[in-house]
Structure formats: C-alpha cells, structure tokens
Amino acid sequence: MRNAWLIARRELGSYFTSPIAYAVTAVFLVIVGYFFGMILYLSREATMRYLFYNVTTFLLLIGPALTMRLVAEERKSGTIELLLTSPVRDGEVITGKFLAALLLWLAMLALTLVYPLLLKAFGNPDPGPIFAGYVGLVLSGAAVLALGTLASTVTANQIVAALLAFGLSLILWLTDAMQNLVSGPLASFFSYLSLSVHFEDFPKGVIDTKDVIFYLSVVAAALFIATRMLEARRWKG
Amino acid sequence: MIEVEHLTKYYGDLPAIQDVSFGVKKGEILGFLGPNSAGKTTTMRILSGYMPPTAGKARVAGYDVVTDSLEVRRRIGYLPETVPLYHEMAVRDYLAYMAALRGVAKPAQAAERAMEACGLTERREMLIGKLSKGYKQRVGLAQALIHDPEVLILDEPTIGLDPRQIIEVRNLIKGLGGSHTVILSTHILPEVSQVCERVMIINKGRIVAEDTPERLTGRLRGAQHVHIQVARPARDTVTSLEAVPGVLGVTDQGAGSYEVEMALDADPRAQIAELVVGRGWGLLELRPVSMSLEDIFLTLTTEDAAAAPAGEAQAAEAQNVGGSHDGRHARGGQSR
C-alpha cells in the first residue's frame, strides 16, 4: 500500500499544478454557497438537510470532473507504460488513483464546514444529522469516484471517461425509478441498487450499516473491475 | 541474464515478432537494430513486462516476464520509445517519485545521483514540460538508471539529441556495460558499432543476423574490395588489373577510379600498386573498402535479401549490393 500512497500523493500534486482542482473546487463552493443561502432564506431552518440532498446531485457532475483524467491521461501521454513496468501492482495503481480523488473530495467537503459553523453561530442546529449527512456525502462520493476511476481506466480519452462516469453514476443513481415498471422482489432489487436511495437516511441523522456496506461494496466492486481492466492488457495475447 | 526463447507476438492477425530467440550475458551491451516497425519495441515491451507474448518464453535474471513480472520489474530500468514524463512535475520531484516507486530506500539521494549522471543538475527545479527535447530524453534516461538496475532496456535512447549529447549518452551507456546488462534499440548504425558488443538485426519480426559488429561486417563481406584512383587511366587498365593474380573482378567507375574485388585469402594490393606505378598511370589513391554496417543492414533488410537463407547467399547478395552502389562504398570506407 506504500506504492498506492506514493501514486496518490503524486496525483494530488498534479491536481493542484493543473487548474482542475481549483476550477472544480471553486465551482463547487459557489454552487453550495448559493444553495445554502437560498435554502436558508426560504426555510428559515437551522438545518443542512436540504442542502445535503442537493450536494449529492452536484456529485454526479463533480465526480467525473475529478476522475476523468486519473488513468486516461496516463494512457494518452504514455506514462502508463512506466507505471506498469515499475514494480507496482495494478491494484495499487488503481487504489492510489482513487485515493487521490477521494482526498480531494474530502478537502472540498471540509471547506463547506463553514456553513454548519455559520448555523451554529446564529442558530441552534442539531449536530447529529449534520454529522451523519457528511458521512453520507463522503460515502456516496467515494462510490461515484470509484465508478469514475473505473470509467477512466477503459479509455485514453478524458471526455469519454467523464461521460462514461456520468452515465454510470446517473443510471445507478436512478435505478429506483424502475419500481414504476416492475414490482415485487425485482422492484426492491432495483431500489437496493440505487445510489440515491441509500443516501436518504443520512441527512435525517441515521447512519445505517446497510447503507454504509452498500457504498463500500460499490467502491470495492468498481475498483476491482478497474484493476481487472488494467490487467486485461496483459492477457490480450 | 536475459534469455528469450521462440518469442512470438501477434497484434490481432498481424505478427509483430515471430520466433525470436536470443540471450544476453551479464554485463553485455546488445544492440537491437532494425527498420521502423521491425519489432524492436514489441520485444522490449515484452521484456519489460508491459505486455505478454502470444507464445514463447522470456526470462530476465532468471525470472519469467509473465509469471514473475513483479520480480522482473524490480530488476530492470526501462526507457520506452516515447519518453513518458509528467510535464507538470519538476525534474527532481519526478525522479524522486520514480525512485520511490522502484523501492529505492533514499529517493531524494538517488534523484541527485541520477541527475548528476545525466547532466540534469542545473535543470533540477524546472518543470519537465518546459525542458527541450534533449533534456527530456535525459530525464527519461535518468529515471531508467535511478534504481541502479541489473538490466537496462533502452528503446532508442539517443533519439532527438544533438550530436554532442548523443556522444555523451553513448559514453554513459558504454560506461554502464560490465556492471549492467544493456539492451538498446536504434536505427542509427554507427551507434551500434560504437556502443555495442553484439548486434542483432531484426526485420519484419524475425532476427536476420546476430554477431559482434566486427564479425558481422567480416562475415557478410565475402570478398575484399579495394578502391583505386589513377591520374591517367589507359584503355587496358581494366584488363591489366584483372590479370593480377588474386583479383576476381574490376569495375570501372569512370574518371580513373576502379573498384577491385579480391579473393579473401589473397592480398594482391602490392602487385596492384606496382602495376599501376610501373605503367605510369599515376597512382592517386589505393584504399581498402569494407562493408559498413549500413550496407549489411540494407542488405539484410531489403525485401528479397531478407528472404534468402543465411550464409553464402547473403554474402553473395552483400557483394552485389556493394558492387553496384559506389556511393555507399565511399561512406563505408570512411566509417572504418
């Protein structure tokens, strides 16, 4: 895992030497600030609940922007050849890449902590749901970023990677809509697969192990497939 | 140190290399010579563990490149054909990163050493993207050397460098021989004769020749040639020269210059000189012409010549090519 950390650290460095991290963070903060202000103005409630539901949907746009370059860029520039001929496991490459995106997402979330602090300064918010909401954002974010890492592994084109990541996450986001078409166990299956359904309880202050395990499974599955995709090159006789 | 047996690689239906076998001893510098798309890069990519062969086996330091890929990768330094660099990183940071990835205990110190070896110390703080092509190439070389690997695989290491840098890099590589095993590919021919102890010529995915640069030139020559230049050629110059014992043939190249082909075991140069001087033709020049690597390369990699079996047929072919292209011969003479 030392190698994964090395790769993550380099990746974070290049996030900040390119405009990507700044652009994405700036856009994210402006939107979050706007929504926070509007929601507070309209609801007059010292709660982050509505904001959290909105932020998860920004995630569908922010996530692909953070992950699209991870592996695709290395494939395009050829640096992948050096990475894969270094004594580093394919799994470590993928984990490192994912970790970098996740750390950036955590940093972006940390910057939004100013809003609960504002609520605390001028009102009396319930800290439980706010904490749980942030946990939910970290977990759902991890899932979307893992899907994005997978998308970035299959192509050398960043735009294709971004679109693929967006499509994958959006479909998984909305699978619960299938309940309108099917019923019975199939309906609950599609509902279980939904990234959004599992988020619903967090802003209410409920951290359900079932939801936590779901998001962690999505991360594990996406990273596992991504590693296989990277390995596939070795077996394409 | 490196053993390659019947290596074959297909890209879809297209064979990139076919039944390639060779070995490299510890401390040896092997030159891999061939035209573009001959299979040099494919072979090197397989050896570096980047991709597997379709068939055949390759071992580096006793480890199989497919089943023990990680062990192989620990022991090699690899410079791919397109120097892969992170343009947004500073030279020093990049080298320290590569050193750490290769498991070097003190990456910062390793980076300093590699920068010194490759003449990069003055550029250490610069972003790689802002470096000139020559310096980028050096950074690529530095990352291949950084963990002091047992085996170095260098795919066209001097491409894009200016003549002075080329000499520096060649000396650097020559200095690595003995303690390191080196495979380098190139299509620059003098490079091979200067740097490598052994040459392998590959064409269309197959090895067509393998030997020391000297022996390769000797083996394919088949006959010796001398070039003579006289001031006043006479009508019977050609016939008189042909009458000298040991001379196999004479080609009149016009303006008093002749190409004389001699049997390998005879050396009638003294008699030729006597003849020319004695007849008062005015001897201006008499020099041996040897086949340069360039001639051999062209001979072996030209369509029909490559198809011919090794040995006599190739030697004969080589002679033909040599005899009919005087321009190339002139160059051959100089390169000696």
Contacts between the chains, C-beta under 8 A, distances in Angstrom:
chain1	res1	chain2	res2	distance
A	3	B	101	6.4
A	6	B	97	6.8
A	6	B	100	5.2
A	6	B	101	5.9
A	7	B	101	7.7
A	10	B	86	7.5
A	10	B	89	7.6
A	10	B	97	5.3
A	13	B	89	7.3
A	13	B	93	7.6
A	14	B	86	6.5
A	14	B	88	5.2
A	14	B	89	7.1
A	17	B	88	4.3
A	17	B	89	7.6
A	18	B	88	6.0
A	77	B	84	6.3
A	77	B	85	7.8
A	77	B	86	7.8
A	77	B	87	7.8
A	78	B	80	6.7
A	78	B	82	4.7
A	78	B	84	4.1
A	79	B	84	4.1
A	79	B	85	6.9
A	79	B	86	6.1
A	80	B	84	7.5
A	81	B	45	7.7
A	81	B	50	5.7
A	81	B	78	8.0
A	81	B	80	4.8
A	81	B	84	5.5
A	82	B	78	7.1
A	82	B	80	6.8
A	82	B	84	4.9
A	82	B	98	7.3
A	82	B	143	7.1
A	83	B	101	7.7
A	84	B	49	7.7
A	84	B	50	5.8
A	85	B	48	4.4
A	85	B	49	5.6
A	85	B	50	5.1
A	85	B	73	5.7
A	85	B	76	7.3
A	85	B	78	4.9
A	85	B	80	7.9
A	86	B	73	6.1
A	86	B	98	7.4
A	86	B	101	4.6
A	86	B	102	5.8
A	87	B	70	5.4
A	87	B	73	4.4
A	87	B	74	4.4
A	87	B	101	7.6
A	87	B	102	6.4
A	87	B	103	6.2
A	88	B	73	7.9
A	88	B	101	5.9
A	89	B	70	7.2
A	233	B	51	6.3
A	234	B	51	6.4
A	234	B	52	5.4
A	234	B	66	7.8
A	234	B	69	7.7
A	235	B	52	6.9
A	236	B	51	7.7
A	237	B	10	7.1
A	237	B	52	7.0
A	237	B	54	4.7
